[in-house]
Amino acid sequence: MRKKASFREGVDTLIGSNSTFTGSIEADGTVRVDGKLIGDVNVTGDCYVGNQASVNGNIVASNVHLAGTVEGNITARGILKILSTAKLYGNIKINSFVADEGALFQGKCEMLDVPTSEKSSEKSRRKSRKSSLYEETVYNEDTQ
C-alpha cells in the first residue's frame, strides 16, 4: 500500500482505473491514465498509460510509457517505451523507441532530428570519455 502512495506523489494528474474522461489534458507535469481517456494529452512531463487503460487521442510528452491501448498518434521528445501488453494504433514521432516482445504497433515511425549543436557537443563528450578511458588503460598497462 505504501508503494502506491509514493508512486502517485510523482504524478500530477491521474485518471483512475474506474474513470472515463472525455476532453483534452494540457499539463506542466506528469500524467498517468489507468482508466479510459477520449481526447488528447499534451504535457511537458511524462505520460504513463496503464495496463488496463485506453486512450483514444493523440499524446505529446517528454517520455511515454505505454502498457495499455492507444488509438492515436504519439510524439515523444525523449523515449517511447511500449511494454508487452501494449497496443498502439497510430503514427509515432520519437527520439528513442523501445518495444518489448509481444507489444503491438501498427503505424509509421519518424525519428525526430536532434539539433546540430547538440549532436556535436554529444560527440565531443563521447570522444573525451573514450580518450580518457583509453589513456587510463594505457597508463595502467605501462605502469605495471
BAFI-3210 file (N, C-alpha, C; in Angstrom, 3 decimals, decimal comma, padded with zeros to 6 digits):
// residues 144
n [1|2|3|4|5|6|7|8|9|10|11|12|13|14|15|16|17|18|19|20|21|22|23|24|25|26|27|28|29|30|31|32|33|34|35|36|37|38|39|40|41|42|43|44|45|46|47|48|49|50|51|52|53|54|55|56|57|58|59|60|61|62|63|64|65|66|67|68|69|70|71|72|73|74|75|76|77|78|79|80|81|82|83|84|85|86|87|88|89|90|91|92|93|94|95|96|97|98|99|100|101|102|103|104|105|106|107|108|109|110|111|112|113|114|115|116|117|118|119|120|121|122|123|124|125|126|127|128|129|130|131|132|133|134|135|136|137|138|139|140|141|142|143|144]
n.u [000,817|001,940|003,828|002,301|001,301|003,642|004,388|002,315|002,741|004,604|003,116|001,238|-001,321|-003,983|-005,897|-008,159|-008,611|-011,314|-012,501|-013,790|-012,718|-013,520|-012,215|-009,548|-006,237|-003,966|-000,908|001,701|003,172|003,422|001,393|-000,822|-002,669|-005,049|-007,562|-010,140|-009,581|-010,802|-009,673|-007,058|-003,660|-001,379|001,560|004,257|005,822|006,087|004,110|002,105|000,543|-001,546|-001,842|-004,535|-005,663|-007,095|-006,574|-008,018|-006,924|-004,451|-001,051|001,312|004,386|007,235|008,427|006,994|005,314|003,966|001,525|-001,025|-003,739|-003,569|-005,154|-004,210|-001,916|001,509|003,847|007,000|009,393|011,551|011,869|009,962|008,375|007,087|005,380|005,015|002,281|001,088|-000,824|-000,648|-002,064|-001,338|000,611|004,045|006,309|009,494|012,382|013,728|013,133|011,640|010,565|008,911|008,943|006,097|004,531|002,216|002,346|001,032|001,581|003,300|006,734|008,647|011,746|012,818|014,708|017,818|019,016|021,771|023,822|023,568|024,218|026,945|028,109|027,505|028,977|031,572|031,689|031,483|033,841|035,753|035,325|035,967|038,660|039,814|039,334|040,767|043,338|043,682|043,715|045,959|047,895|047,753|048,554|051,184|052,432|052,487]
n.v [-001,181|001,224|001,649|002,335|004,843|006,426|006,321|007,685|010,249|011,384|011,834|014,180|014,382|012,126|009,682|007,609|003,986|003,254|005,257|007,405|009,754|012,514|014,696|017,104|017,038|019,267|019,860|020,826|018,856|015,431|012,860|010,210|007,582|005,358|004,575|005,229|007,376|009,808|011,800|014,282|014,299|016,555|017,234|018,602|016,999|013,505|010,786|008,199|005,217|002,975|-000,634|-001,653|000,500|002,800|004,977|007,217|009,168|011,724|011,803|013,905|014,254|014,363|011,842|008,672|006,012|003,051|000,716|-000,060|000,467|002,519|004,553|006,541|009,211|009,477|011,657|011,791|013,507|012,469|009,321|006,577|003,962|000,834|-001,635|-005,246|-005,741|-003,730|-001,954|-000,214|001,904|003,887|006,683|007,477|009,910|010,222|010,332|008,199|004,680|001,906|-001,352|-003,951|-007,550|-008,928|-006,688|-004,604|-002,694|-000,629|001,375|004,336|005,261|008,005|009,419|011,952|014,861|015,662|018,740|020,281|021,486|020,130|017,540|017,777|018,561|016,329|014,335|015,255|014,961|012,180|011,431|012,513|011,006|008,439|008,789|009,442|007,109|005,308|006,394|005,968|003,174|002,569|003,898|002,483|-000,079|000,450|001,144|-001,160]
n.w [000,000|000,713|-001,286|-003,556|-002,799|-002,675|-005,355|-006,624|-005,723|-007,448|-009,704|-011,394|-012,521|-012,514|-014,038|-012,903|-012,579|-012,670|-014,054|-016,653|-018,889|-020,815|-023,064|-023,564|-022,186|-020,827|-019,401|-017,076|-015,960|-014,951|-016,289|-015,609|-016,933|-016,045|-016,523|-018,872|-021,540|-023,634|-025,823|-026,281|-025,031|-023,814|-022,537|-020,561|-019,066|-018,339|-019,737|-018,668|-019,538|-018,264|-017,692|-018,056|-019,269|-021,718|-024,425|-026,561|-028,647|-029,335|-028,114|-026,645|-025,222|-022,936|-022,305|-023,022|-021,598|-022,279|-021,541|-021,912|-024,239|-027,089|-029,381|-031,603|-032,438|-031,347|-029,934|-028,740|-027,083|-025,858|-024,908|-026,143|-024,743|-025,172|-023,583|-023,208|-023,042|-024,418|-026,920|-029,820|-032,067|-034,416|-035,649|-034,881|-033,543|-032,552|-030,341|-029,240|-029,115|-027,615|-027,628|-026,113|-026,391|-027,863|-027,798|-029,604|-032,487|-034,836|-037,402|-038,587|-038,186|-037,205|-036,804|-034,643|-035,338|-033,870|-032,776|-034,535|-032,973|-030,540|-031,352|-032,061|-029,612|-028,087|-029,411|-028,934|-026,170|-025,967|-027,286|-025,571|-023,272|-024,222|-024,918|-022,455|-021,027|-022,567|-022,255|-019,495|-019,421|-021,000|-019,491|-017,063|-017,950|-018,762|-016,359|-014,947]
ca.u [000,000|002,809|004,489|001,374|001,227|004,860|004,385|001,356|003,269|005,313|002,153|000,453|-002,703|-004,274|-007,224|-008,252|-008,996|-012,769|-012,930|-013,755|-012,541|-013,674|-011,656|-008,096|-005,469|-002,716|-000,332|003,137|003,749|003,283|000,020|-000,974|-004,019|-005,344|-008,931|-010,394|-009,462|-011,193|-009,154|-005,612|-002,814|-000,233|002,220|005,699|006,464|005,904|002,763|002,044|-000,738|-001,539|-002,120|-005,945|-006,102|-007,206|-006,570|-008,456|-006,482|-003,016|-000,256|002,567|005,015|008,687|008,588|005,716|005,434|002,678|001,231|-002,398|-004,082|-003,677|-005,573|-003,860|-000,502|002,324|005,095|007,798|010,658|012,573|011,747|008,670|008,564|005,840|005,545|004,476|000,815|000,651|-001,338|-000,563|-002,573|-001,118|001,968|004,858|007,473|010,220|013,842|014,193|011,996|011,882|009,354|009,075|008,398|004,670|003,841|001,638|002,464|000,621|001,678|004,579|007,668|009,530|012,726|012,987|016,083|018,480|019,682|023,180|024,686|023,518|024,945|028,387|028,544|027,409|030,113|032,800|031,654|031,799|035,260|036,571|035,204|036,720|040,094|040,279|039,322|041,897|044,564|043,798|044,074|047,353|048,720|047,793|049,350|052,583|052,969|052,528]
ca.v [000,000|002,378|001,834|003,058|006,237|007,120|006,442|008,716|011,567|011,892|012,027|015,392|014,140|010,699|009,225|006,336|002,785|003,177|006,556|007,739|011,197|012,984|016,037|017,152|017,364|020,003|019,982|021,054|017,797|014,044|012,357|008,758|007,157|003,968|004,346|005,478|008,788|010,128|013,144|014,396|014,594|017,382|017,525|018,866|015,878|012,167|010,232|006,761|004,602|001,730|-001,933|-001,782|001,816|003,042|006,385|007,435|010,527|011,894|012,058|014,628|014,287|014,160|010,395|007,972|004,616|002,512|-000,675|-000,280|000,654|003,886|004,745|007,923|009,452|009,793|012,384|011,726|014,226|011,594|007,894|005,895|002,568|000,080|-002,908|-006,417|-005,715|-002,517|-001,965|001,152|002,051|005,277|007,045|007,998|010,764|009,938|010,377|006,859|003,766|000,588|-002,171|-005,284|-008,639|-009,111|-005,411|-004,422|-001,338|-000,509|002,768|004,774|005,798|009,072|009,812|013,394|015,341|016,322|019,918|020,080|021,866|019,053|016,396|017,999|018,537|014,943|013,617|015,657|014,335|010,762|011,322|012,772|009,847|007,331|009,034|009,358|005,693|004,722|006,858|005,281|001,781|002,564|004,295|001,353|-001,167|000,873|001,220|-002,486]
ca.w [000,000|000,814|-002,573|-004,411|-002,367|-003,076|-006,798|-007,012|-005,387|-008,609|-010,778|-011,172|-012,936|-012,556|-014,443|-012,197|-013,332|-012,803|-014,577|-018,078|-019,029|-022,187|-023,195|-023,706|-020,987|-021,003|-018,059|-016,968|-015,142|-015,379|-016,341|-015,655|-017,289|-015,724|-016,971|-020,286|-021,911|-025,002|-026,026|-026,428|-023,870|-024,183|-021,260|-020,606|-018,375|-018,891|-019,788|-018,411|-019,853|-017,503|-018,297|-018,450|-019,750|-023,153|-024,820|-027,933|-028,929|-029,527|-026,912|-026,815|-023,904|-022,943|-022,397|-022,961|-021,176|-022,693|-021,207|-022,348|-025,647|-027,600|-030,767|-031,894|-032,702|-030,173|-030,113|-027,509|-027,268|-025,288|-025,226|-026,154|-024,348|-025,175|-022,885|-023,909|-023,022|-025,112|-028,290|-030,321|-033,423|-034,795|-036,031|-033,785|-033,775|-031,321|-030,304|-028,901|-029,132|-027,034|-027,667|-025,549|-027,187|-027,653|-027,979|-030,928|-033,018|-036,231|-037,799|-039,137|-037,201|-037,676|-035,787|-034,539|-035,505|-032,757|-033,326|-034,874|-031,846|-029,550|-031,900|-031,982|-028,214|-027,620|-029,970|-028,238|-024,842|-026,138|-027,616|-024,384|-022,385|-024,798|-024,849|-021,073|-020,667|-023,280|-021,603|-018,205|-019,697|-021,448|-018,357|-016,107|-018,528|-018,784|-015,017|-014,324]
c.u [000,869|003,505|003,602|001,338|002,464|004,922|003,475|001,834|003,991|004,408|001,300|-001,020|-002,908|-005,715|-007,332|-008,825|-010,509|-013,348|-012,871|-013,706|-012,658|-013,219|-010,148|-007,436|-004,208|-002,170|001,162|003,811|003,555|001,831|000,058|-002,434|-004,137|-006,753|-009,051|-010,353|-009,836|-010,812|-007,640|-004,926|-001,609|000,424|003,701|006,473|006,226|004,436|002,858|000,637|-000,703|-002,014|-003,550|-006,501|-006,262|-007,280|-006,980|-008,172|-004,974|-002,323|001,023|003,167|006,529|008,996|007,217|005,994|004,055|002,560|-000,169|-002,560|-004,180|-004,081|-005,372|-002,362|000,230|003,569|005,807|009,137|011,831|012,390|010,278|008,965|007,205|006,118|004,826|002,950|000,237|000,146|-001,376|-000,968|-002,447|000,333|002,717|005,978|008,259|011,713|014,410|012,975|012,413|010,552|009,674|008,448|006,935|003,870|003,344|001,757|002,095|000,615|003,039|005,418|008,545|010,452|012,875|014,452|016,574|019,179|021,188|024,102|024,709|024,295|026,439|028,881|028,485|028,585|031,390|032,839|032,018|033,281|036,117|036,487|036,021|038,211|040,592|040,308|040,510|043,204|044,771|044,259|045,542|048,270|048,858|048,631|050,836|053,204|053,093|053,708]
c.v [001,256|002,693|002,625|004,537|007,002|007,284|007,588|010,118|012,187|012,165|013,245|015,194|012,648|010,480|007,804|005,211|002,656|004,457|006,598|009,251|011,548|014,426|015,966|017,566|018,099|020,257|020,228|019,972|016,448|013,604|010,840|008,446|005,681|003,588|004,557|006,982|008,939|011,590|013,117|014,695|015,376|017,847|017,802|017,735|014,575|011,773|008,717|006,276|003,204|000,524|-002,066|-000,504|001,843|004,544|006,437|008,892|010,556|012,214|012,786|014,777|014,148|012,684|009,767|006,514|003,992|001,039|-001,047|-000,055|002,137|003,824|006,220|008,029|009,837|010,556|012,382|012,398|013,419|010,182|007,468|004,446|001,896|-001,314|-004,027|-006,419|-004,571|-002,789|-000,503|001,175|003,532|005,506|007,620|008,880|010,720|010,203|008,989|005,952|002,411|-000,163|-003,546|-006,320|-008,838|-007,829|-005,300|-002,958|-001,367|000,966|003,056|005,393|006,849|009,456|011,324|013,755|015,970|017,535|019,698|020,417|020,784|017,840|016,582|017,989|017,132|014,128|013,970|015,064|012,869|010,570|011,530|011,619|008,677|007,565|008,947|007,906|004,993|005,104|006,156|003,842|001,689|002,899|003,139|000,198|-000,830|000,846|-000,142|-003,285]
c.w [000,000|-000,506|-003,531|-004,062|-002,808|-004,591|-007,228|-006,663|-006,567|-009,801|-010,449|-011,495|-013,096|-012,995|-013,916|-013,034|-013,527|-013,400|-016,094|-018,165|-020,505|-022,241|-023,283|-022,405|-021,416|-019,620|-018,136|-016,138|-015,789|-015,288|-016,392|-015,936|-016,958|-016,157|-018,469|-020,542|-023,379|-025,213|-026,075|-025,104|-024,385|-022,888|-021,454|-019,942|-019,105|-018,906|-019,621|-018,741|-019,262|-018,290|-018,825|-019,073|-021,264|-023,398|-026,281|-028,249|-029,060|-028,207|-027,323|-025,423|-024,042|-023,151|-022,277|-022,633|-021,362|-022,331|-021,680|-023,841|-025,985|-029,057|-031,064|-032,090|-031,417|-030,620|-028,771|-027,783|-026,723|-025,789|-025,238|-025,825|-024,358|-024,616|-023,624|-023,969|-023,853|-026,522|-028,738|-031,784|-033,789|-035,125|-034,844|-034,325|-032,474|-031,474|-030,074|-028,739|-028,576|-027,049|-027,106|-026,490|-026,840|-027,801|-029,412|-031,325|-034,488|-036,581|-038,373|-038,031|-037,860|-036,529|-035,811|-034,695|-034,221|-033,351|-033,486|-033,717|-030,775|-030,042|-031,720|-030,545|-027,645|-028,139|-029,239|-026,833|-024,935|-026,435|-026,381|-023,399|-022,913|-024,633|-023,415|-020,599|-021,317|-022,597|-020,264|-018,407|-020,096|-020,284|-017,366|-016,650|-018,505|-017,394|-014,350|-014,750]
res [m|r|k|k|a|s|f|r|e|g|v|d|t|l|i|g|s|n|s|t|f|t|g|s|i|e|a|d|g|t|v|r|v|d|g|k|l|i|g|d|v|n|v|t|g|d|c|y|v|g|n|q|a|s|v|n|g|n|i|v|a|s|n|v|h|l|a|g|t|v|e|g|n|i|t|a|r|g|i|l|k|i|l|s|t|a|k|l|y|g|n|i|k|i|n|s|f|v|a|d|e|g|a|l|f|q|g|k|c|e|m|l|d|v|p|t|s|e|k|s|s|e|k|s|r|r|k|s|r|k|s|s|l|y|e|e|t|v|y|n|e|d|t|q]
***
